[in-house]
Amino acid sequence: SAAGAKDGFVKLIFDAKYGELLGAHMIGANVTEMIAEIVVARKLETTGHEMIRAVHPHPTMSEAIMEAAADAYGEVIHL
């Protein structure tokens, strides 16, 4: 990972009908630094496809959010 951590995960839950982000589980080092993106996404009723298209710099921990969204839609690049 970007921070050298090897353990942890991000799981995102999306509404099946509209694709809106419903919630997230994030376990691992520095996840408290990433929670703001989830809070804003929930407030703005962001969809999974919008989260995939949002800029997530590389290499950063926030890429895990983009990859989790992509995984939910079968578009994951790095697992």
FENURTA-V16973 format. One line per field, one symbol per residue. ss: DSSP state (@ for helix, = for strand, . for the rest). psi: psi as a letter, one per 20 degrees, with the letter a starting at -180 (. if undefined). Layout:
BEGIN
ss = ???
psi = ???
END
This chain:
BEGIN
ss = .......=======.....=========..@@@.@@@@@@@@@...=@@@@@@.........@@@@@@@@@@.......
psi = rhjiqiprrppqpqphgijqphrqpppapjhhiihhhggggghjlqrghhhgiqpoqpprhihhgghgghhhjkjqgp.
END
